[in-house]
Amino acid sequence: MQKVLLIQPPFWDPVCVPLGISSLKAYAEQFNHHVELIDLNTNPKIFGIQKEYFDEGKRQFPYWKKWNIERNGTEMLAFHQIIYQYAKQKHNYKELVSEILNMNARPNNEFISELNIKSFDDILFKLYNEINNAIEGLLNNYKPDVVGCHLNNSTWAATLFILRSVKELMTDVRTVVGGPGPLMGIASSESEVRTFYDSHEFIDYYVVGEGEKSFTSILNNLELEPGIIDSNKDLSLEEIKKDAININEFPLPTYGNLDVDKYLQLSIASSRGCPFECSFCAETVFWKGFRLDKNIYNKINELAEKYNRSSFYICDSLSNSIMTPLSSEISSNGKSYTLDAYLRADPICTDVKKTSKWYEGGLIRARLGMESASQRILDEMVKMTNPENMEKSLYSLATQGILTSTLWITCYPGETESEFRETLKFIKMNHQYIYQADAWLFQYHPEGMAHTSEIDIEKGTKYRFSSELNSILGVTPYLVKNDMSPEERFWRCEYFNSEMKELSIPNPYTIFEMISAIKRWNNLGHKTKWSPKKSMERMTY
């Protein structure tokens, strides 16, 4: 038996209980290993530092306030943390930090003159002091054999700090990372995974792709040589699908000692992968296809009884295919569960009879990946929908009491200003049916997403940063070569957010902001079953 500590590093919004590490725990404990979970994002001293960082950035650079920086700055914050960890003693440290923070390419001398680097350093010092205190306590109390961390573009900086600290404190502990990688798509590029792995000697195992089997093989084999673990390497897609875990037989997520009362919702998934291949998305590539769990209602029921909670976040890429049967089972069994899920603006969402049944069955929020209201851009993205379906979906969901959180991508390669304004016009026409509008600046990687290789062929690829900075990061961020400038990208970001402010469409992050957004929603004449405070309460019988 191996004693394992799995850590969800900062920063990852604690909307729901982290499902990845909970699933790994459930799977590994079938083989008699003991797995302890910790989510550092529920530590207020640690998670609150993210807000301090962005508040300081907005103080130094007031135009950040117009960028939806809490969403579009998470990767920048991770880059900044890496430079702080690995390059603080360099003579050009301030210039390296400036290269990261100057996202809209202002004149470099002007930006550096405005940059108060000490204020940021003080915040990051505080962050890593708090993380270090937490990690030392965990290691001393638990004394694990293996420590694993989540790895993506917002958590990877803290992951590196944690695992380096683990190796310094307990040299015999084996360390593991897994997830989609520090940059979207890195896990599908063998050369970049190798570069990243070779750059960090304190990482013993880098698990590529679906993690349960690989993770368990690490635990079962004490003599396993350190390296990159890719169980699907050199296999055909047919072989990968044949060998994949049967999701219907997958054990219920086990939250362990995670404090579920600190999350808005419990987490569950009814699928892995996605039946679609939108060009900007890595889901299909990462999961190698699509698998659906037919036991979702039973698992929700078990989690509700086990943890005495009734509010659930469905962590599927899309929940269109399960929403009708799932909401029907919830209704017919008289359960008061609430559901928060990602939906696609397909014809099924335009049917008021169906959305009414979804509401009765607990659907309180639909997170709709709208992306753009330009048909040409939607076609380029391989979205396989149209503005008419999007408009009808907003109406049929909102009028039945379902909160519509709309997600938009600005600056998709080749998007013209006219096409950008089509999106804004669509939002204005439908603003009374939009609960939330969240804009994301398109991020590019030439491999790993469903169709970005086509963008590379058409427009080319260039490095985002200098070779010195790439060497320090251990990864290589990219930009589309023949496309709009950074100035144009962030002008559109600013313009989008100014339009949302004019329309009073919020993009809430805190509970206070959510309560305010719901008040606006009710004032528009819409009902809702959801209260962020009540969603965290225990069930009453």
C-alpha positions as CSV (number, residue, x, y, z in Angstrom):
1,M,0.0,0.0,0.0
2,Q,1.2,3.5,-0.9
3,K,0.3,6.6,1.1
4,V,-0.5,9.3,-1.5
5,L,-1.1,13.1,-1.1
6,L,-2.9,14.6,-4.1
7,I,-2.9,18.4,-4.2
8,Q,-5.1,20.9,-6.1
9,P,-2.7,23.9,-6.3
10,P,-3.7,27.5,-6.6
11,F,-5.2,29.1,-8.6
12,W,-8.4,27.3,-9.5
13,D,-11.8,28.7,-8.6
14,P,-13.5,26.6,-5.9
15,V,-16.9,26.6,-7.5
16,C,-17.2,22.8,-7.1
17,V,-15.3,20.1,-5.4
18,P,-12.2,19.2,-7.6
19,L,-13.3,16.2,-9.6
20,G,-9.9,15.1,-11.0
21,I,-8.2,14.3,-7.7
22,S,-11.4,12.9,-6.3
23,S,-11.7,10.5,-9.2
24,L,-8.0,9.4,-8.8
25,K,-8.6,8.8,-5.1
26,A,-11.6,6.6,-5.8
27,Y,-9.9,4.6,-8.5
28,A,-6.6,4.1,-6.6
29,E,-8.2,3.0,-3.4
30,Q,-9.7,0.0,-5.2
31,F,-6.1,-1.2,-5.2
32,N,-5.7,-0.7,-1.4
33,H,-3.7,2.5,-1.6
34,H,-4.5,5.3,0.8
35,V,-5.0,8.7,-0.8
36,E,-5.4,12.0,1.0
37,L,-6.7,15.1,-0.8
38,I,-6.0,18.8,-0.3
39,D,-7.3,21.8,-2.2
40,L,-5.2,24.9,-1.4
41,N,-7.9,27.0,-3.1
42,T,-10.1,26.7,-0.1
43,N,-7.4,28.1,2.1
44,P,-8.5,31.8,2.3
45,K,-5.0,33.0,3.1
46,I,-3.8,31.5,-0.2
47,F,-6.7,32.0,-2.5
48,G,-7.2,35.6,-1.5
49,I,-3.8,36.5,-2.8
50,Q,-5.1,36.1,-6.4
51,K,-7.4,39.0,-5.8
52,E,-4.6,41.0,-4.2
53,Y,-2.5,40.4,-7.2
54,F,-5.1,41.6,-9.7
55,D,-6.0,44.5,-7.5
56,E,-2.4,45.6,-7.5
57,G,-2.2,45.2,-11.2
58,K,-5.3,47.3,-11.7
59,R,-3.8,50.0,-9.4
60,Q,-0.5,50.1,-11.4
61,F,-2.2,49.7,-14.8
62,P,-5.8,51.0,-14.6
63,Y,-6.6,49.8,-18.1
64,W,-6.5,46.2,-16.7
65,K,-9.9,47.0,-15.2
66,K,-11.4,46.9,-18.7
67,W,-9.9,43.5,-19.7
68,N,-11.9,41.0,-17.6
69,I,-8.5,40.5,-16.1
70,E,-9.6,37.9,-13.5
71,R,-10.3,35.6,-16.5
72,N,-7.8,36.8,-19.1
73,G,-5.0,37.3,-16.7
74,T,-4.7,33.8,-15.1
75,E,-2.1,32.5,-17.5
76,M,-0.1,35.8,-17.1
77,L,-0.2,35.3,-13.3
78,A,1.2,31.8,-13.7
79,F,4.0,33.1,-16.0
80,H,4.8,35.8,-13.5
81,Q,5.0,33.3,-10.7
82,I,7.5,31.2,-12.7
83,I,9.8,34.2,-13.3
84,Y,9.6,35.1,-9.7
85,Q,10.6,31.6,-8.7
86,Y,13.4,31.0,-11.2
87,A,14.7,34.4,-12.4
88,K,14.4,36.8,-9.5
89,Q,18.2,37.1,-9.2
90,K,18.7,37.9,-12.8
91,H,20.0,41.4,-13.7
92,N,17.1,41.8,-16.2
93,Y,14.4,40.4,-13.9
94,K,12.3,43.5,-14.2
95,E,12.5,43.4,-18.0
96,L,11.4,39.7,-18.0
97,V,8.4,40.5,-15.8
98,S,7.6,43.4,-18.1
99,E,7.6,41.1,-21.1
100,I,4.9,39.0,-19.4
101,L,2.7,41.8,-18.0
102,N,2.8,44.1,-21.0
103,M,0.1,42.0,-22.8
104,N,-1.1,44.7,-25.2
105,A,2.5,45.6,-26.3
106,R,2.7,49.2,-25.0
107,P,6.1,50.9,-25.6
108,N,8.5,48.9,-23.4
109,N,10.2,51.9,-21.8
110,E,6.9,53.4,-20.9
111,F,5.6,50.2,-19.4
112,I,8.7,49.5,-17.4
113,S,8.7,53.0,-15.9
114,E,5.1,52.4,-14.6
115,L,5.9,48.9,-13.2
116,N,6.4,48.7,-9.5
117,I,7.9,45.3,-9.3
118,K,8.4,45.3,-5.5
119,S,4.7,45.4,-4.9
120,F,4.2,42.3,-7.0
121,D,7.2,40.6,-5.4
122,D,5.7,41.2,-1.9
123,I,2.5,39.6,-3.0
124,L,4.2,36.6,-4.5
125,F,6.5,36.2,-1.4
126,K,3.4,36.1,0.7
127,L,1.8,33.5,-1.6
128,Y,4.7,31.1,-1.5
129,N,5.2,31.6,2.2
130,E,1.6,30.5,2.8
131,I,1.9,27.6,0.4
132,N,5.2,26.5,2.0
133,N,3.7,26.6,5.5
134,A,0.7,24.5,4.3
135,I,2.9,22.0,2.5
136,E,5.3,21.5,5.4
137,G,2.4,20.8,7.7
138,L,0.8,18.3,5.3
139,L,4.1,16.4,4.8
140,N,4.9,16.3,8.6
141,N,1.4,15.1,9.5
142,Y,0.8,12.6,6.7
143,K,4.3,11.4,5.6
144,P,3.3,10.4,2.1
145,D,5.1,8.0,-0.2
146,V,3.8,9.8,-3.3
147,V,2.7,13.4,-3.9
148,G,0.8,14.4,-7.0
149,C,-0.3,17.8,-8.4
150,H,-2.8,19.0,-11.0
151,L,-1.1,20.7,-14.0
152,N,-2.8,23.3,-16.2
153,N,-2.2,26.8,-17.3
154,S,-3.3,28.4,-14.1
155,T,-1.9,25.9,-11.5
156,W,1.4,24.8,-13.0
157,A,3.5,27.5,-11.3
158,A,2.3,26.5,-7.8
159,T,2.7,22.8,-8.8
160,L,6.4,23.4,-9.6
161,F,7.0,25.2,-6.3
162,I,5.1,22.5,-4.3
163,L,6.9,19.5,-5.9
164,R,10.3,21.1,-5.7
165,S,9.7,21.8,-2.0
166,V,8.5,18.2,-1.5
167,K,11.7,16.9,-2.9
168,E,13.8,19.2,-0.7
169,L,12.0,18.1,2.4
170,M,11.5,14.4,1.7
171,T,13.9,13.2,-0.9
172,D,12.5,9.7,-1.1
173,V,8.9,10.8,-2.0
174,R,7.9,10.1,-5.6
175,T,6.3,13.1,-7.4
176,V,3.6,13.0,-10.1
177,V,2.0,15.6,-12.3
178,G,-1.0,15.1,-14.6
179,G,-3.7,17.1,-16.4
180,P,-3.9,19.0,-19.7
181,G,-0.5,20.7,-19.2
182,P,0.7,24.1,-18.4
183,L,-0.4,25.3,-21.8
184,M,-3.5,24.2,-23.6
185,G,-2.3,21.5,-26.0
186,I,1.1,20.7,-24.5
187,A,0.1,17.2,-23.5
188,S,-0.3,16.2,-27.2
189,S,3.1,17.5,-28.3
190,E,5.6,14.8,-27.4
191,S,8.6,17.2,-27.8
192,E,7.1,19.9,-25.6
193,V,6.2,17.4,-22.9
194,R,9.8,16.1,-23.0
195,T,11.2,19.6,-22.8
196,F,9.0,20.4,-19.9
197,Y,9.8,17.2,-18.1
198,D,13.6,17.5,-18.6
199,S,13.5,21.0,-17.3
200,H,12.2,20.0,-13.9
201,E,14.3,17.3,-12.2
202,F,12.1,17.2,-9.1
203,I,9.2,15.7,-11.2
204,D,9.4,11.9,-11.3
205,Y,6.4,11.1,-13.5
206,Y,4.5,13.2,-16.0
207,V,1.2,11.4,-16.8
208,V,-0.2,12.2,-20.2
209,G,-3.9,11.9,-20.9
210,E,-6.5,10.0,-18.8
211,G,-4.8,9.4,-15.5
212,E,-6.4,6.6,-13.5
213,K,-4.6,3.6,-15.0
214,S,-1.2,5.3,-15.3
215,F,-1.4,6.7,-11.8
216,T,-2.3,3.3,-10.3
217,S,0.5,1.7,-12.2
218,I,2.9,4.1,-10.6
219,L,1.5,3.3,-7.1
220,N,1.6,-0.5,-7.8
221,N,5.2,-0.5,-9.1
222,L,7.7,0.8,-6.6
223,E,10.5,0.1,-9.0
224,L,9.0,2.0,-12.0
225,E,11.6,4.2,-13.6
226,P,10.9,7.9,-13.6
227,G,9.7,9.3,-16.9
228,I,6.7,10.3,-19.0
229,I,3.9,7.9,-18.7
230,D,1.7,7.8,-21.8
231,S,-0.3,4.6,-21.9
232,N,-1.7,5.5,-25.3
233,K,1.6,6.2,-27.1
234,D,1.8,4.4,-30.4
235,L,-1.7,3.0,-30.2
236,S,-4.4,3.6,-32.8
237,L,-7.5,5.4,-31.9
238,E,-9.4,2.1,-32.0
239,E,-7.0,0.5,-29.6
240,I,-7.2,3.5,-27.3
241,K,-11.0,3.4,-27.2
242,K,-10.9,-0.4,-26.6
243,D,-8.5,0.0,-23.7
244,A,-10.2,3.0,-22.1
245,I,-11.8,2.8,-18.7
246,N,-15.5,1.8,-18.8
247,I,-17.0,5.0,-17.5
248,N,-20.2,3.2,-16.5
249,E,-18.2,1.1,-14.1
250,F,-16.2,3.9,-12.7
251,P,-16.3,4.3,-8.9
252,L,-18.1,7.2,-7.3
253,P,-15.8,10.2,-6.8
254,T,-14.5,10.2,-3.2
255,Y,-14.0,13.7,-1.8
256,G,-12.1,12.4,1.3
257,N,-11.3,15.1,3.8
258,L,-12.0,18.0,1.5
259,D,-14.3,20.4,3.2
260,V,-17.4,20.2,0.9
261,D,-19.0,23.0,2.8
262,K,-16.5,25.5,1.3
263,Y,-17.8,24.8,-2.3
264,L,-20.8,26.1,-4.1
265,Q,-21.6,22.7,-5.5
266,L,-20.6,19.0,-5.5
267,S,-19.0,17.8,-8.7
268,I,-19.9,14.8,-10.9
269,A,-19.4,13.9,-14.6
270,S,-21.5,11.9,-16.9
271,S,-19.0,11.8,-19.7
272,R,-15.4,12.1,-20.8
273,G,-14.5,13.9,-24.0
274,C,-16.9,15.6,-26.4
275,P,-18.9,14.4,-29.4
276,F,-17.9,17.6,-31.2
277,E,-14.6,19.0,-32.4
278,C,-14.7,22.7,-32.0
279,S,-11.4,24.1,-33.3
280,F,-10.4,25.9,-30.1
281,C,-11.0,23.0,-27.8
282,A,-8.7,20.3,-26.5
283,E,-11.4,18.0,-25.0
284,T,-11.6,15.6,-27.9
285,V,-7.9,15.4,-28.3
286,F,-7.1,15.0,-24.6
287,W,-9.8,12.3,-23.9
288,K,-9.4,10.5,-27.3
289,G,-13.1,10.4,-28.1
290,F,-16.3,10.5,-26.2
291,R,-17.7,8.2,-23.5
292,L,-21.1,8.6,-21.8
293,D,-22.0,7.3,-18.3
294,K,-25.6,6.1,-18.1
295,N,-25.6,5.9,-14.3
296,I,-25.4,9.7,-13.7
297,Y,-28.7,9.9,-11.7
298,N,-27.7,7.1,-9.3
299,K,-24.3,8.6,-8.7
300,I,-25.8,12.0,-8.0
301,N,-28.2,10.3,-5.6
302,E,-25.4,8.6,-3.8
303,L,-23.3,11.8,-3.5
304,A,-26.3,13.7,-2.2
305,E,-26.9,11.0,0.5
306,K,-23.2,10.7,1.4
307,Y,-22.5,14.4,1.7
308,N,-25.9,15.8,2.5
309,R,-25.8,18.3,-0.3
310,S,-28.3,19.0,-3.1
311,S,-26.4,21.3,-5.6
312,F,-24.4,19.7,-8.4
313,Y,-21.9,21.0,-11.0
314,I,-22.0,18.6,-14.0
315,C,-18.3,18.7,-15.2
316,D,-19.1,17.4,-18.7
317,S,-17.9,19.3,-21.8
318,L,-21.6,19.3,-22.9
319,S,-24.7,17.9,-21.1
320,N,-27.2,18.2,-23.9
321,S,-27.6,14.4,-24.3
322,I,-28.3,13.7,-20.6
323,M,-30.3,16.7,-19.6
324,T,-33.8,15.4,-20.5
325,P,-33.4,11.9,-19.0
326,L,-31.5,13.2,-15.9
327,S,-34.0,16.0,-15.1
328,S,-36.9,13.6,-15.7
329,E,-35.5,11.2,-13.1
330,I,-34.9,13.9,-10.6
331,S,-38.5,15.2,-11.1
332,S,-40.1,11.8,-11.0
333,N,-38.3,10.8,-7.8
334,G,-39.3,14.1,-6.1
335,K,-35.7,15.2,-5.5
336,S,-34.8,18.9,-4.9
337,Y,-31.4,18.7,-6.6
338,T,-30.1,21.6,-8.6
339,L,-27.8,21.3,-11.6
340,D,-25.3,23.6,-13.2
341,A,-24.1,22.4,-16.6
342,Y,-22.5,23.3,-20.0
343,L,-24.9,23.2,-22.9
344,R,-24.6,23.7,-26.6
345,A,-27.1,26.0,-28.4
346,D,-28.5,23.1,-30.3
347,P,-32.2,22.8,-31.5
348,I,-33.0,20.8,-28.3
349,C,-32.3,24.0,-26.3
350,T,-34.8,26.0,-28.4
351,D,-37.7,23.8,-27.3
352,V,-39.5,25.6,-24.5
353,K,-41.4,22.4,-23.5
354,K,-38.0,20.7,-22.9
355,T,-36.4,23.6,-21.1
356,S,-39.4,23.8,-18.8
357,K,-39.0,20.2,-17.9
358,W,-35.2,20.8,-17.4
359,Y,-36.1,23.6,-14.9
360,E,-38.6,21.3,-13.1
361,G,-35.8,18.7,-12.9
362,G,-33.3,21.0,-11.3
363,L,-31.4,22.8,-14.0
364,I,-30.6,26.2,-12.6
365,R,-27.8,27.4,-14.9
366,A,-26.8,26.7,-18.5
367,R,-23.2,27.6,-19.4
368,L,-23.5,28.3,-23.1
369,G,-20.4,28.4,-25.2
370,M,-21.7,30.9,-27.7
371,E,-18.2,32.1,-28.9
372,S,-19.4,34.4,-31.7
373,A,-22.5,35.6,-33.5
374,S,-20.8,35.7,-36.9
375,Q,-21.8,32.7,-38.9
376,R,-18.5,32.6,-40.7
377,I,-16.5,32.5,-37.5
378,L,-18.9,29.9,-36.1
379,D,-18.2,27.8,-39.2
380,E,-14.4,28.4,-38.8
381,M,-14.7,27.2,-35.2
382,V,-16.6,24.1,-36.4
383,K,-19.4,25.0,-33.9
384,M,-22.1,23.5,-36.0
385,T,-24.7,25.9,-34.8
386,N,-26.0,29.3,-35.9
387,P,-27.1,32.7,-34.4
388,E,-30.8,31.7,-34.8
389,N,-30.4,28.7,-32.6
390,M,-28.4,30.7,-30.2
391,E,-31.1,33.4,-29.9
392,K,-33.9,30.8,-29.5
393,S,-31.9,28.9,-26.9
394,L,-31.4,32.1,-24.8
395,Y,-35.1,32.8,-24.9
396,S,-36.3,29.2,-24.1
397,L,-33.9,28.8,-21.2
398,A,-34.2,32.3,-19.7
399,T,-38.0,32.4,-19.8
400,Q,-38.2,29.1,-18.0
401,G,-36.0,30.3,-15.1
402,I,-32.6,28.9,-16.1
403,L,-29.7,31.3,-15.7
404,T,-27.9,31.8,-19.0
405,S,-24.1,32.2,-18.5
406,T,-22.8,33.0,-22.0
407,L,-19.2,32.4,-22.9
408,W,-17.6,34.3,-25.8
409,I,-14.3,34.1,-27.6
410,T,-12.9,37.4,-28.9
411,C,-10.2,37.7,-31.5
412,Y,-10.5,34.3,-33.1
413,P,-7.9,34.2,-35.9
414,G,-9.2,36.1,-38.9
415,E,-12.1,37.7,-37.1
416,T,-12.8,41.1,-38.7
417,E,-13.9,44.1,-36.8
418,S,-17.3,43.8,-38.6
419,E,-17.6,40.2,-37.4
420,F,-16.7,41.2,-33.9
421,R,-19.4,43.9,-34.0
422,E,-21.9,41.2,-35.1
423,T,-21.4,39.5,-31.8
424,L,-21.9,42.8,-29.8
425,K,-25.1,43.5,-31.8
426,F,-26.4,40.0,-31.1
427,I,-25.8,40.4,-27.4
428,K,-27.5,43.8,-27.3
429,M,-30.5,42.4,-29.1
430,N,-30.8,39.5,-26.6
431,H,-29.4,41.2,-23.4
432,Q,-32.6,40.7,-21.4
433,Y,-32.2,36.9,-21.8
434,I,-28.5,36.9,-20.8
435,Y,-27.6,36.4,-17.1
436,Q,-23.8,36.6,-17.6
437,A,-21.4,37.4,-20.4
438,D,-17.8,36.2,-20.0
439,A,-15.3,37.1,-22.7
440,W,-12.1,35.1,-23.3
441,L,-9.3,36.2,-25.5
442,F,-8.5,33.4,-27.9
443,Q,-5.4,31.5,-26.8
444,Y,-3.4,29.6,-29.5
445,H,-1.3,26.5,-29.6
446,P,-0.3,24.9,-32.9
447,E,-1.0,21.4,-31.5
448,G,-3.4,19.8,-29.1
449,M,-6.7,21.4,-30.1
450,A,-9.1,19.9,-32.6
451,H,-8.3,22.1,-35.6
452,T,-5.5,24.5,-34.7
453,S,-3.1,22.8,-37.1
454,E,-5.2,24.3,-39.8
455,I,-4.7,27.8,-38.4
456,D,-1.0,27.1,-38.4
457,I,-1.1,26.2,-42.1
458,E,-3.2,29.2,-43.1
459,K,-1.6,31.9,-40.9
460,G,1.6,30.6,-39.4
461,T,2.9,30.5,-35.9
462,K,5.4,32.6,-33.9
463,Y,6.8,32.6,-30.4
464,R,5.0,34.9,-27.9
465,F,8.1,35.5,-25.8
466,S,11.8,35.8,-26.2
467,S,13.9,32.6,-26.2
468,E,15.4,33.6,-22.8
469,L,11.9,33.7,-21.3
470,N,10.8,30.5,-23.0
471,S,13.9,28.8,-21.5
472,I,13.0,29.9,-18.0
473,L,9.3,28.9,-18.4
474,G,10.2,25.5,-19.7
475,V,7.4,25.8,-22.2
476,T,6.8,27.8,-25.4
477,P,3.7,30.0,-25.6
478,Y,2.7,30.9,-29.2
479,L,0.8,33.4,-31.2
480,V,-0.8,33.3,-34.6
481,K,1.7,34.9,-36.9
482,N,-0.3,36.7,-39.6
483,D,-3.2,38.0,-37.5
484,M,-4.2,41.0,-35.4
485,S,-1.8,42.8,-33.2
486,P,-1.8,42.7,-29.3
487,E,-3.1,46.3,-29.3
488,E,-6.1,45.3,-31.4
489,R,-6.8,42.2,-29.4
490,F,-7.0,44.1,-26.1
491,W,-8.9,47.0,-27.7
492,R,-11.6,44.5,-28.6
493,C,-11.4,43.0,-25.1
494,E,-11.9,46.5,-23.7
495,Y,-14.7,47.4,-26.1
496,F,-16.6,44.1,-25.3
497,N,-16.5,44.7,-21.6
498,S,-17.5,48.4,-22.0
499,E,-20.5,47.3,-24.0
500,M,-21.5,44.7,-21.3
501,K,-21.2,47.5,-18.7
502,E,-23.5,49.7,-20.8
503,L,-26.0,46.9,-21.1
504,S,-25.7,46.1,-17.3
505,I,-24.8,42.5,-18.1
506,P,-22.5,41.3,-15.3
507,N,-19.7,38.7,-15.1
508,P,-19.9,37.8,-11.5
509,Y,-17.0,36.0,-9.6
510,T,-17.7,36.5,-5.9
511,I,-20.8,35.5,-4.0
512,F,-21.6,39.2,-3.5
513,E,-21.5,39.8,-7.3
514,M,-23.6,36.7,-7.9
515,I,-26.3,37.9,-5.6
516,S,-26.3,41.3,-7.3
517,A,-26.5,39.5,-10.7
518,I,-29.5,37.5,-9.6
519,K,-31.2,40.6,-8.4
520,R,-30.8,42.1,-11.9
521,W,-32.1,38.8,-13.4
522,N,-35.2,38.9,-11.2
523,N,-35.8,42.6,-12.1
524,L,-35.9,41.5,-15.8
525,G,-38.9,39.3,-14.9
526,H,-37.1,36.0,-14.7
527,K,-37.4,33.5,-12.0
528,T,-34.6,31.3,-10.6
529,K,-34.3,28.5,-8.1
530,W,-30.7,29.3,-7.4
531,S,-29.2,31.1,-4.4
532,P,-25.4,30.9,-4.1
533,K,-25.7,30.8,-0.3
534,K,-28.4,28.2,-0.2
535,S,-26.5,26.0,-2.7
536,M,-23.8,25.6,0.0
537,E,-26.2,24.5,2.8
538,R,-26.8,21.0,3.9
539,M,-30.1,19.3,2.8
540,T,-33.0,19.4,5.2
541,Y,-35.4,16.6,5.5
